[in-house]
Structures are given as C-alpha cells and as structure tokens.
C-alpha cells in the first residue's frame, strides 16, 4: 500500500471531482496537502482517512463550518478527543431526529399510496371500465359470430 495518493486517486476513491477536493482543502477540512518533489499534490493515508469521515459527516448534512471545527480538533491531536466525541454525539443525535422525521414522512406517503391502491381496486381506471354507461345494459356486440378472439 502506498504511503501517498494522488489527487486523482483520492477523487476517484470518494467519487469527487478534483474541484471538490480542492474546495475541501481551501475550506480547511484537510490540512495543508504535501507536495511531491515534482510539485504535485499528494495525500497521506491519514488525510484519506479524515476525508472519509468528512464525506460521511457532509453526506449526513453536517454544515461546512462544523466540519471545519471538527477537522481542526483532529489536527490538534489526541487531547481533543473529548471535544471530537461531543461533536460526533451531537451530530448523531441530530441525525437520529432527522431519520425519525423522515420515517414519519415515509409512513404518510405509504398511507396515501395504500389509499390510492384501494380506490383503484374499487374503481378501475377509465380505460379498464366497461364502455357502457351505468344502467344502460350490456354493450352491443361489434364482432359478428365466428370473428375475432
């Protein structure tokens, strides 16, 4: 396993564009990226590990400012672990509340789907209904005996 990764490798691994990766650097979510002797940017394994967590937190709607604070805590060392734990627990609480809210919305949507399915079962769609108006008797045969079917 390589000790360094190119921007292209990191972007591909996380499904990011190079512009997004640069944005994360400029936003302070990653530390100053090292440069190879050739001048090309390269990421260390711990940069990639932090980016994995940053993506997880961002994908679960943690604001960039809060992500930046968290990343600074990580960069400041192990003495910040209690603070990092508080950030993650707070975010987890927010996420649990959001999931519960989404489940309620999902239940409402499912209830409406079930309602509409019931209505359709009782009242077929217009193209599935008989062509005769109610009370007019059976529809006249349009195909003479022996034809069709």
VENVENHU-V493285 format. One record per helix or strand of 3 or more residues. SS is the DSSP state (alpha for helix, beta for strand). FROM is the first residue (numbers start at 1). TO is the last residue. If there is no record, write none. Layout:
SS&FROM&TO + SS&FROM&TO
//
This chain:
beta&4&6 + alpha&7&14 + alpha&18&26 + beta&41&44 + alpha&45&59 + alpha&64&76 + alpha&78&122 + alpha&126&128
//
